[in-house]
Amino acid sequence: MDFSSYQIAEISGWSKTSVADALRNLGIFKEERKGPLPRYGKRLEGGKLIPHLGEQKVINKMLSLRNKGLSYEAIASELNKKKIPSKNGGQWHKSTIIEILKRKLNKEA
């Protein structure tokens, strides 16, 4: 179920150290940790963050819709209706739109 050793300790009542020791003795190891996803509009290539051109187009579309007077909620709804995936492949929410456009506008200022 991909529980962390902390979660297993909470459920089982064992100490985290005992859980880690037991997992190690059983040969059960967690996959290598992955870092967080780059922010929307960027991608990781060769260990460096570079612009993600497809996502940059979506950011420009968000900005265009906002300049036309659409609310953040309406922009999220429009992106969801057009089945444009968010960074993690899920639905868009107004808070995400707000954060992305705030970053975009602060870079241009």
Secondary structure, DSSP 8 states (H G I E B T S, - for coil): ----HHHHHHHH---HHHHHHHHHHTT------------TTEEEETTEEEE-HHHHHHHHHHHHHHHTT--HHHHHHHHHHTT---TTSS---HHHHHHHHHHHHHHH-
